[in-house]
Structure formats: C-alpha cells, structure tokens
Amino acid sequence: MIRNLATYLAGAALAAVATISPAGAQSWNGAYGGVSAGYGSGHSVQSDKGVVLPNVEIVGDGNFNVNGGFAGLTLGYNWQSGPLVFGIEGDYSFANIYGSSSVCGVTVLFAHLCSTQLDAFGTLRGRVGYAMGANGWVLPYLTGGAAVGHLRGYDALIGAEGSAFRPGWAAGVGIEAKLAPQWSVKLEYLHVDLGAAPVFEIIPGTPESVSFRADMIRAGVNYAFGAPVAPPARMYAKAPVISPVANWTGFYIGADLGGVVQGGNGQSNFFQNDPNPLEANLRQNQLGNGTSFLAGMHAGFNWQIAKNFVVGVEADGQWMRPRYAFCRETDLNSVPCFDNAFGTSYVNSETRSMATVRGRLGVTFDRWMLYGTGGAAFTTVDTILATDCRIAGCANSGGQNFTVAKFSSSLTGWVAGGGIEWMLANNWIARGEYLHADFGTVTNTLLLNPATQCFPIGACGLSWMRQVKEDIVRVGISYKFGAPSAVVAKD
C-alpha cells in the first residue's frame, strides 16, 4: 500500500510543481540541510530455539505487522554536471514504529505477547538525479545505501526484553523541487531492511532473533547553504575571482548526540559450597551487550599546519546508560529467575558516562575535513550484585530476600576512531564520528556470611566480571571562535 501511495503522490507532485517554476536557471550544487517527517509500515518476526520446550525449534515465535510515524534531520551535498546531479545524503530520525502479537510462541500451550519497536533510524545514501523543467528546477532521483536502526524487543513469557542498534540497507526514489534558489521541497519513498539477528536473550543462552523491514514515505524541506548562483558581472577588464578559503585554526566547543553499543563478554561465578557437585563453583559465560542513546559536550583546538593538514587536541564528556542485567537460578534443573531449593542471583551493571582526551590529525578539502583520532578514555561502571539462600536457617532465606552489594568502578582505557567535519559557515562546523573504546575488565564480588548465610557451612556468594567495550556513533555541531575564513583573489 505504501509503495502504491508513493507512486501516486510522486505523479501528483510532478503535476503540481509544473505550475510554479521559479525564474532563472536553478543550480543544485552545494551543501544543504533540512527536516522531514513521514510514516512507515512493515513487518517483524521474532524467533528462538525454545524455552519451556527446549527441544522445539520455534521459528515463528512472533509474526506481526509494524507501523508508525517518524521525524528527523537531513544533511547532504550535491554535485551537478549538466542535467545530471550526483549527491550524498545522511539523515537521522526519531520514530515510533511498533507492532505486537498476543499469540506468540507455541499457540496451543504457551501463547503470550511479544512486540517490536523501532524508536530511531538513520541512513547514509548516494543519490543520482536528472534536473528537469525549463530551468532545471525539478529533480527526480534514485537513492540507496546503508541504514542503522535502534530496535527494541519484548517477550512476555518471562518478561524478557532488550534493545540494540542494527545495521541494514535502504533504497528508494524521490522527487525534489526548488521553490526558491535556496529552498526546496521533497517527497521520498524508502524501503528499509535491518535483517534478522539477536536483540536480547529470552533466558541466558537462548537468544531471541528479531527481524525488521518497512516501507517509509516522507516529505521534507531543505535549505541550500551559501549564496545563490549569480551571473558574472561584465567588465572592460578581467576581474579577479573572489574565493573563500576555510580557516580551521582556533578553539571550538560543541554538543553531540548519538548511540552507543556496549560489547564484551561476562562471566559469573557462583562459588557456593553447594551439595550438588554440578553447582559448586559454577561458572557461566554471558554476553555483556547493551545499547543506549548518548548526549555530550566537546571542546578542542585545531592548528592548520599546511594548506591541507590540520592537527588538534580534543576532550569530551558523554552521558549514556547501556545496561546489562542477568538473573539465574543456582539449580540447573529450573527455569532462570524462578524460585527453587537453593537460591537466586542477580546482576545489574551500567556504564553511565565516558570521557576522552584525544589527538586528531585531519586532511582538508577546503570546507571538508577527514580525520583520525585517538587517546585516553575514562568511564565509571556501576554494578549491583544480589544473591539469596532458600534453605531454612539461612539469615537471608525465604522469597526474594536478597543480600545486596553495590559497586562503582572507575576505569581507564584507550579510544580510537575517525570522522568527517564540514564547515557550514565561517564559525559553524557539523560532524559525524565513530569511536571504539576499550577499558579492559571489571570484577566485583559479593561475599555472604559462611556461618549464617551459606548452606552447608562454607564460602559462598557471587562473583561477576565483564569486559567493558564501547562502540559509539554520533553527530555533532561546533562553534569555532576566532577570525572567519580568509578571502583570496585568484586570476
């Protein structure tokens, strides 16, 4: 339905814009930014290898449609050669594209609710178009490239949920029309496919795979930066061509917004002196993955040491909350997180903030700069460990009577990455950046009283360690203090 609607609207748009052609030849060259909003409709499938019936392959745990709206920002750049227009465009949108089913699982036995939500997505695409009309002011185009989305999944069987940033692809068509030399409107259709991959574990060791694909239609308004193209002045003598040269030297400060994927493996050690030899010093490997949005500030200084080379130093602070939670029974024969004869253990670990101090080395192309960066990183990991004993006589026996310990670990590591910056105006710079940070491992141990909290008498408790790794993708805007770009004359 979305595709048919896109075809109809594209035809209607072509007919409508044919009556409002602006005067003068229109140029599509240069950078632009804008806003857009739209609607998406698609499909999601959740599947796992079975929980209550572990030998049953549940390939269609949930199968349902998703739909909803979205709105976001766009940045791009066009190069025009005759009527052909080539470009690159990136966008990021906040979304609420949601779907669910109340009959997930083995319907006749364990029907339950499960759901999928896309709450943000972005694309980085190439565009190729053909400028039409008397003044070349209508631009139909094809587009395609990479996509990333933040997916949330939920399964009500035991209340499991999780989220993850997922890569994918996007492709579509659109039409853009100039309303004035620096203003244009567009209508666009995109098919976005984020594939199928685990998003969360329905129980430890049983990942829930979530697929997502949707057809998106959106409308937008773009503003072209820079002065409109004007015909050259006729003079008796040849006049010099005035050309601005970007000046990257100076102090800058700015803000960032993006997402973080927390990686690394974890391992729990239930070192309870358990009468069951299978459970004594039981270890279990776990994935320490988690995702969240992030926001932060940055400040730095650049030195333009040659026409095309810039060195700099930058510091930043980011607020984020990728979380890892794990609940597991010490009895191997029970379903995790339900009562049994021995006890339960619980882990909640969050990385709440990160700061970096980095050097930068960039190669400039006038108002564009590609750069690599690396240096030191600092973070704090907050962890809660909880465990109980279900044996009569234990001081913390009965129900969810946990002994709880809280830990805060400050870690130092390294960070490296790269990005691209674009000088929108003399003192404003937009950027896109990727960083990978590695902080090694963090280990926390909760000891129980061997005389009153362990059964039988002996050392017991919970120890947990995990690797701390962060992958960050973010966009930002900076204000550069100091003199504006120089202006030079070329013969």
C-alpha positions as CSV (number, residue, x, y, z in Angstrom):
1,M,0.0,0.0,0.0
2,I,2.8,2.4,0.9
3,R,4.5,1.8,-2.5
4,N,1.3,2.4,-4.4
5,L,0.7,5.6,-2.4
6,A,4.3,6.8,-3.1
7,T,3.7,6.3,-6.9
8,Y,0.5,8.2,-6.8
9,L,2.0,11.1,-4.8
10,A,5.0,11.3,-7.0
11,G,2.8,11.8,-10.1
12,A,0.7,14.4,-8.3
13,A,3.8,16.2,-7.2
14,L,5.2,16.4,-10.7
15,A,1.9,17.8,-12.0
16,A,1.7,20.4,-9.2
17,V,5.2,21.7,-9.4
18,A,4.9,22.2,-13.1
19,T,2.9,25.4,-12.5
20,I,5.2,27.1,-10.0
21,S,8.6,27.1,-11.7
22,P,10.9,29.8,-10.2
23,A,12.5,32.3,-12.6
24,G,16.1,31.8,-13.7
25,A,18.3,28.7,-14.1
26,Q,18.4,26.7,-10.9
27,S,21.6,25.2,-9.5
28,W,21.6,22.0,-7.4
29,N,25.4,22.3,-6.5
30,G,26.4,22.6,-2.8
31,A,25.6,21.6,0.7
32,Y,22.1,21.5,2.2
33,G,20.2,20.7,5.3
34,G,16.6,20.2,6.2
35,V,13.8,18.5,8.2
36,S,11.5,15.7,7.2
37,A,8.6,13.6,8.6
38,G,6.7,10.6,7.5
39,Y,5.0,7.3,8.1
40,G,6.3,3.7,7.9
41,S,4.6,0.3,7.6
42,G,6.3,-3.1,7.6
43,H,6.8,-6.4,9.2
44,S,8.7,-8.1,12.1
45,V,9.3,-11.7,13.1
46,Q,10.7,-12.9,16.4
47,S,12.1,-16.4,16.8
48,D,14.1,-18.5,19.3
49,K,15.1,-22.1,19.9
50,G,12.5,-22.7,22.6
51,V,12.4,-22.0,26.4
52,V,9.7,-24.1,28.0
53,L,10.2,-26.8,25.4
54,P,13.9,-26.5,24.7
55,N,13.9,-29.3,22.1
56,V,11.3,-27.5,20.0
57,E,12.6,-25.1,17.3
58,I,10.2,-22.1,17.5
59,V,10.9,-20.4,14.1
60,G,7.9,-18.2,14.3
61,D,7.6,-17.1,17.9
62,G,6.0,-13.9,16.8
63,N,4.9,-12.7,13.4
64,F,3.2,-9.3,13.0
65,N,3.0,-6.0,11.2
66,V,4.5,-2.8,12.4
67,N,3.6,0.8,11.7
68,G,4.0,4.4,12.9
69,G,5.4,7.8,12.4
70,F,8.9,9.4,12.4
71,A,10.6,12.8,12.1
72,G,14.2,13.9,11.8
73,L,17.0,15.9,10.2
74,T,18.9,15.7,6.9
75,L,22.3,16.8,5.7
76,G,23.7,16.4,2.2
77,Y,25.9,17.6,-0.7
78,N,25.2,17.7,-4.5
79,W,27.5,17.9,-7.5
80,Q,25.8,19.0,-10.8
81,S,27.2,18.2,-14.2
82,G,24.8,19.4,-16.9
83,P,21.3,18.0,-16.1
84,L,22.9,15.1,-14.0
85,V,23.0,15.6,-10.3
86,F,25.1,13.3,-8.0
87,G,24.9,13.6,-4.2
88,I,25.5,12.0,-0.8
89,E,22.9,12.4,1.9
90,G,22.6,11.4,5.6
91,D,19.6,11.6,7.9
92,Y,18.6,10.6,11.4
93,S,15.0,10.3,12.6
94,F,13.3,9.6,15.9
95,A,10.5,7.1,15.3
96,N,7.7,5.2,16.9
97,I,7.1,2.3,14.5
98,Y,5.6,-0.5,16.7
99,G,3.8,-3.8,16.3
100,S,2.9,-6.8,18.5
101,S,1.1,-10.1,18.7
102,S,-0.8,-11.6,21.6
103,V,-0.3,-15.2,20.4
104,C,3.5,-15.6,20.2
105,G,5.1,-18.9,21.0
106,V,3.5,-22.4,20.7
107,T,-0.1,-21.1,20.5
108,V,-1.9,-24.1,21.9
109,L,0.3,-24.3,25.0
110,F,2.1,-21.0,25.8
111,A,0.6,-18.2,23.8
112,H,1.9,-14.8,25.1
113,L,2.5,-11.2,24.0
114,C,5.7,-10.2,22.1
115,S,6.4,-6.9,20.4
116,T,9.0,-4.9,18.3
117,Q,9.6,-1.2,18.2
118,L,11.9,0.9,16.0
119,D,12.5,4.1,18.0
120,A,15.2,5.7,15.8
121,F,16.9,5.1,12.5
122,G,19.4,6.7,10.2
123,T,20.7,6.3,6.6
124,L,23.8,7.3,4.6
125,R,22.9,7.1,0.9
126,G,24.1,8.1,-2.5
127,R,21.7,9.9,-4.9
128,V,21.6,10.3,-8.6
129,G,19.1,12.6,-10.3
130,Y,18.2,14.4,-13.5
131,A,17.3,18.1,-13.4
132,M,14.1,18.7,-15.4
133,G,12.0,21.6,-16.5
134,A,12.8,24.8,-18.3
135,N,15.1,26.0,-15.5
136,G,16.2,22.5,-14.2
137,W,14.3,23.1,-11.0
138,V,12.6,19.6,-10.7
139,L,14.9,16.8,-9.6
140,P,13.6,13.2,-9.7
141,Y,16.2,10.8,-8.2
142,L,17.2,7.3,-7.2
143,T,18.9,6.7,-3.8
144,G,20.4,3.8,-1.9
145,G,22.9,3.0,0.8
146,A,23.4,1.9,4.4
147,A,20.9,2.1,7.2
148,V,21.0,1.7,11.0
149,G,18.1,1.4,13.4
150,H,17.6,1.1,17.2
151,L,15.3,-1.8,17.8
152,R,13.5,-2.9,21.0
153,G,12.1,-6.3,21.5
154,Y,9.9,-7.8,24.3
155,D,8.7,-11.2,25.1
156,A,6.1,-11.6,27.9
157,L,6.7,-15.3,28.6
158,I,9.1,-14.4,31.4
159,G,9.2,-10.7,30.9
160,A,12.4,-10.6,28.8
161,E,13.3,-7.5,26.8
162,G,16.3,-5.8,25.2
163,S,17.4,-3.3,22.6
164,A,20.2,-3.0,20.0
165,F,21.5,-0.8,17.2
166,R,21.2,-2.9,14.0
167,P,22.8,-2.3,10.6
168,G,20.9,-2.7,7.3
169,W,20.3,-1.1,3.9
170,A,17.9,1.4,2.4
171,A,16.9,2.1,-1.2
172,G,14.2,4.2,-2.9
173,V,13.1,7.0,-5.1
174,G,12.1,10.6,-4.7
175,I,11.4,14.0,-6.3
176,E,12.7,17.4,-5.2
177,A,11.6,20.8,-6.5
178,K,13.0,24.3,-6.0
179,L,10.6,26.8,-4.5
180,A,13.4,29.5,-4.5
181,P,17.1,29.5,-5.2
182,Q,17.9,28.2,-1.6
183,W,14.7,26.4,-0.7
184,S,13.3,23.1,-2.0
185,V,10.7,20.6,-1.0
186,K,10.9,16.8,-1.5
187,L,8.8,13.7,-1.4
188,E,10.6,10.4,-0.9
189,Y,9.9,6.6,-0.7
190,L,12.5,4.3,1.1
191,H,12.5,0.6,1.8
192,V,14.5,-0.1,5.0
193,D,15.6,-3.6,5.8
194,L,17.5,-4.3,9.1
195,G,17.7,-8.0,8.6
196,A,17.3,-10.6,11.4
197,A,19.7,-11.0,14.3
198,P,19.6,-11.5,18.1
199,V,18.4,-8.4,20.1
200,F,18.0,-9.9,23.6
201,E,18.1,-13.2,25.4
202,I,14.8,-14.6,26.4
203,I,16.7,-16.5,29.0
204,P,20.5,-16.7,29.3
205,G,21.8,-18.8,26.5
206,T,18.6,-18.6,24.4
207,P,18.8,-15.5,22.1
208,E,15.7,-14.0,20.6
209,S,16.2,-13.1,17.0
210,V,14.2,-10.1,15.7
211,S,13.7,-9.1,12.0
212,F,12.5,-5.7,10.8
213,R,11.7,-4.3,7.4
214,A,9.4,-1.4,6.5
215,D,8.4,0.9,3.6
216,M,8.8,4.6,4.5
217,I,7.2,7.6,2.8
218,R,8.2,11.1,4.0
219,A,8.0,14.7,3.0
220,G,10.7,17.3,3.7
221,V,12.0,20.9,3.3
222,N,15.7,21.6,2.5
223,Y,17.8,24.8,2.7
224,A,20.8,25.2,0.5
225,F,23.8,26.8,2.3
226,G,25.8,29.5,0.6
227,A,24.8,32.4,-1.7
228,P,22.7,31.5,-4.8
229,V,24.5,31.3,-8.1
230,A,24.5,34.7,-9.9
231,P,25.6,35.5,-13.4
232,P,29.2,37.0,-13.6
233,A,29.5,40.8,-14.0
234,R,30.5,42.2,-17.4
235,M,33.5,44.5,-17.2
236,Y,36.0,46.0,-19.6
237,A,38.9,44.3,-17.8
238,K,39.1,40.8,-16.4
239,A,38.0,40.9,-12.8
240,P,39.6,38.6,-10.2
241,V,37.5,35.7,-8.9
242,I,37.0,36.0,-5.2
243,S,37.2,32.7,-3.4
244,P,36.8,32.0,0.3
245,V,39.4,29.7,1.9
246,A,38.4,27.8,5.0
247,N,40.4,28.5,8.1
248,W,40.4,25.6,10.6
249,T,42.7,27.1,13.2
250,G,41.2,28.0,16.5
251,F,39.3,27.0,19.6
252,Y,35.9,25.4,19.3
253,I,33.2,24.0,21.6
254,G,30.1,21.9,20.7
255,A,27.5,19.3,21.5
256,D,27.0,15.6,20.4
257,L,24.1,13.2,20.1
258,G,24.2,9.6,19.1
259,G,24.1,6.0,20.2
260,V,26.4,3.5,21.9
261,V,26.7,-0.3,21.7
262,Q,28.3,-1.9,24.7
263,G,30.2,-5.1,23.9
264,G,32.4,-7.6,25.7
265,N,31.8,-10.9,27.4
266,G,30.8,-11.5,31.1
267,Q,31.3,-14.5,33.4
268,S,29.5,-15.2,36.7
269,N,31.0,-17.5,39.4
270,F,28.5,-18.9,41.9
271,F,31.1,-20.2,44.4
272,Q,28.5,-21.5,46.8
273,N,29.7,-24.7,48.5
274,D,26.6,-26.5,47.1
275,P,25.8,-30.2,47.9
276,N,25.2,-30.7,44.2
277,P,28.7,-31.1,42.7
278,L,27.4,-29.7,39.4
279,E,26.8,-26.4,41.0
280,A,29.8,-26.0,43.2
281,N,31.9,-23.1,41.8
282,L,29.5,-22.9,38.9
283,R,30.6,-20.5,36.1
284,Q,28.5,-19.3,33.3
285,N,29.5,-17.2,30.3
286,Q,27.2,-14.3,29.4
287,L,27.1,-11.6,26.7
288,G,27.7,-8.2,28.2
289,N,25.9,-6.4,25.4
290,G,23.7,-3.3,25.9
291,T,22.7,-0.2,24.0
292,S,21.6,3.3,24.7
293,F,21.4,6.8,23.3
294,L,24.1,9.3,24.4
295,A,24.5,13.0,24.6
296,G,27.5,15.1,25.5
297,M,29.8,18.1,25.1
298,H,33.2,18.5,23.4
299,A,35.9,21.2,23.2
300,G,39.2,21.4,21.3
301,F,41.8,23.4,19.4
302,N,42.9,23.0,15.8
303,W,46.2,24.1,14.2
304,Q,46.2,24.3,10.4
305,I,49.8,23.5,9.8
306,A,49.6,23.4,6.0
307,K,47.0,24.1,3.3
308,N,45.5,20.6,3.6
309,F,46.6,19.4,7.0
310,V,45.2,20.0,10.5
311,V,46.4,18.8,13.9
312,G,44.4,19.2,17.0
313,V,43.5,18.1,20.6
314,E,40.0,17.5,21.9
315,A,38.3,16.5,25.1
316,D,34.7,15.4,25.6
317,G,32.2,14.0,28.1
318,Q,29.3,11.8,27.3
319,W,26.2,10.8,29.3
320,M,24.8,7.3,28.4
321,R,23.2,4.3,30.0
322,P,23.9,0.9,28.3
323,R,22.8,-1.6,30.9
324,Y,23.3,-5.3,31.4
325,A,21.0,-7.3,33.7
326,F,21.2,-11.0,34.4
327,C,19.2,-13.3,36.7
328,R,20.0,-17.0,37.1
329,E,18.9,-19.8,39.4
330,T,21.7,-21.9,41.0
331,D,19.7,-25.0,40.4
332,L,20.5,-26.3,36.8
333,N,17.1,-28.0,36.5
334,S,14.9,-24.9,37.0
335,V,13.9,-22.1,34.7
336,P,16.0,-19.0,35.4
337,C,14.5,-16.4,37.7
338,F,12.0,-18.7,39.4
339,D,12.2,-20.0,43.0
340,N,13.9,-23.3,43.7
341,A,15.6,-25.2,46.5
342,F,18.9,-23.3,46.7
343,G,18.7,-19.6,45.6
344,T,18.8,-16.9,43.0
345,S,21.5,-14.5,41.9
346,Y,21.0,-11.1,40.2
347,V,23.4,-8.8,38.3
348,N,22.7,-5.2,37.1
349,S,25.7,-3.3,35.5
350,E,25.5,0.1,33.9
351,T,28.1,2.3,32.2
352,R,26.7,5.8,33.0
353,S,29.3,8.1,31.5
354,M,32.5,8.3,29.4
355,A,35.2,11.0,28.9
356,T,38.1,11.1,26.4
357,V,41.2,13.2,25.7
358,R,42.4,12.7,22.1
359,G,44.7,13.9,19.5
360,R,43.4,14.5,16.0
361,L,45.0,14.5,12.5
362,G,43.0,15.7,9.5
363,V,43.2,16.2,5.8
364,T,41.2,19.1,4.5
365,F,39.4,19.8,1.2
366,D,38.6,23.4,1.8
367,R,35.4,23.2,3.9
368,W,35.6,19.4,4.4
369,M,37.9,17.5,6.7
370,L,38.5,13.8,7.1
371,Y,40.3,12.9,10.3
372,G,41.6,10.2,12.6
373,T,41.6,10.4,16.3
374,G,42.9,8.5,19.4
375,G,43.9,8.8,23.0
376,A,42.9,8.0,26.6
377,A,39.3,7.2,27.8
378,F,37.8,7.2,31.2
379,T,34.5,5.7,32.4
380,T,32.6,4.6,35.6
381,V,30.8,1.3,35.8
382,D,28.1,0.9,38.5
383,T,27.2,-2.7,39.4
384,I,24.7,-4.3,41.7
385,L,25.1,-7.9,42.8
386,A,22.4,-9.7,44.8
387,T,22.0,-13.3,46.0
388,D,19.9,-15.2,48.5
389,C,19.6,-18.6,50.1
390,R,16.4,-20.6,50.1
391,I,17.5,-23.1,52.8
392,A,15.8,-23.0,56.2
393,G,18.2,-21.5,58.7
394,C,19.9,-19.1,56.3
395,A,19.8,-15.5,57.6
396,N,18.5,-14.3,54.2
397,S,16.3,-17.2,53.3
398,G,12.7,-17.1,52.0
399,G,11.3,-15.4,48.9
400,Q,13.3,-12.7,47.3
401,N,15.2,-11.9,50.5
402,F,18.4,-10.8,48.7
403,T,21.7,-9.7,50.2
404,V,22.7,-6.8,48.0
405,A,26.1,-5.1,47.3
406,K,26.7,-2.0,45.2
407,F,30.0,-1.2,43.4
408,S,31.3,1.8,41.5
409,S,34.4,1.1,39.4
410,S,36.4,3.8,37.7
411,L,38.2,2.5,34.6
412,T,40.9,3.9,32.3
413,G,41.4,2.7,28.7
414,W,42.1,3.7,25.2
415,V,39.9,5.1,22.4
416,A,40.4,5.4,18.6
417,G,38.2,6.3,15.7
418,G,37.6,8.8,12.9
419,G,35.1,11.2,11.4
420,I,34.3,13.9,8.9
421,E,33.7,17.6,9.5
422,W,32.0,20.1,7.3
423,M,32.3,23.9,7.8
424,L,28.8,25.1,7.3
425,A,29.7,28.7,7.7
426,N,32.8,30.6,8.9
427,N,32.2,29.7,12.6
428,W,29.9,26.7,12.5
429,I,31.1,23.1,11.9
430,A,29.0,19.9,11.6
431,R,30.5,16.5,12.2
432,G,29.9,12.7,12.1
433,E,32.2,10.5,14.2
434,Y,32.8,6.9,15.1
435,L,34.8,5.9,18.3
436,H,35.8,2.5,19.8
437,A,36.8,2.4,23.4
438,D,38.3,-0.5,25.4
439,F,38.5,-0.4,29.2
440,G,39.7,-4.0,29.9
441,T,37.7,-5.9,32.5
442,V,35.9,-5.1,35.8
443,T,35.4,-7.7,38.6
444,N,33.1,-7.4,41.6
445,T,32.5,-10.0,44.4
446,L,29.7,-10.3,46.9
447,L,30.6,-12.5,50.0
448,L,28.0,-14.0,52.3
449,N,28.5,-14.9,55.9
450,P,29.6,-18.5,55.9
451,A,28.2,-19.1,59.4
452,T,24.6,-17.8,58.8
453,Q,24.1,-17.3,55.1
454,C,25.6,-20.4,53.4
455,F,24.4,-24.0,53.3
456,P,26.2,-26.1,54.0
457,I,28.7,-24.1,56.1
458,G,31.5,-22.8,53.8
459,A,32.4,-20.0,51.4
460,C,29.5,-18.8,49.3
461,G,28.5,-15.7,47.3
462,L,28.6,-14.3,43.8
463,S,31.5,-13.0,41.7
464,W,31.0,-11.4,38.3
465,M,33.4,-10.0,35.8
466,R,32.9,-8.5,32.3
467,Q,34.8,-6.8,29.6
468,V,33.9,-3.2,29.0
469,K,34.0,-2.1,25.4
470,E,32.0,0.7,23.8
471,D,31.3,1.5,20.1
472,I,29.9,5.0,19.6
473,V,28.4,6.6,16.5
474,R,27.4,10.3,17.0
475,V,26.8,13.6,15.2
476,G,27.6,17.0,16.5
477,I,27.7,20.7,15.9
478,S,30.6,23.0,16.9
479,Y,31.2,26.7,17.2
480,K,34.7,27.9,16.3
481,F,35.9,31.1,17.9
482,G,38.3,33.5,16.2
483,A,38.7,35.0,12.7
484,P,36.5,33.9,9.9
485,S,37.7,32.2,6.8
486,A,40.2,34.2,4.7
487,V,39.2,35.6,1.3
488,V,41.7,35.4,-1.6
489,A,41.7,36.6,-5.2
490,K,42.5,34.2,-8.0
491,D,43.3,35.3,-11.5
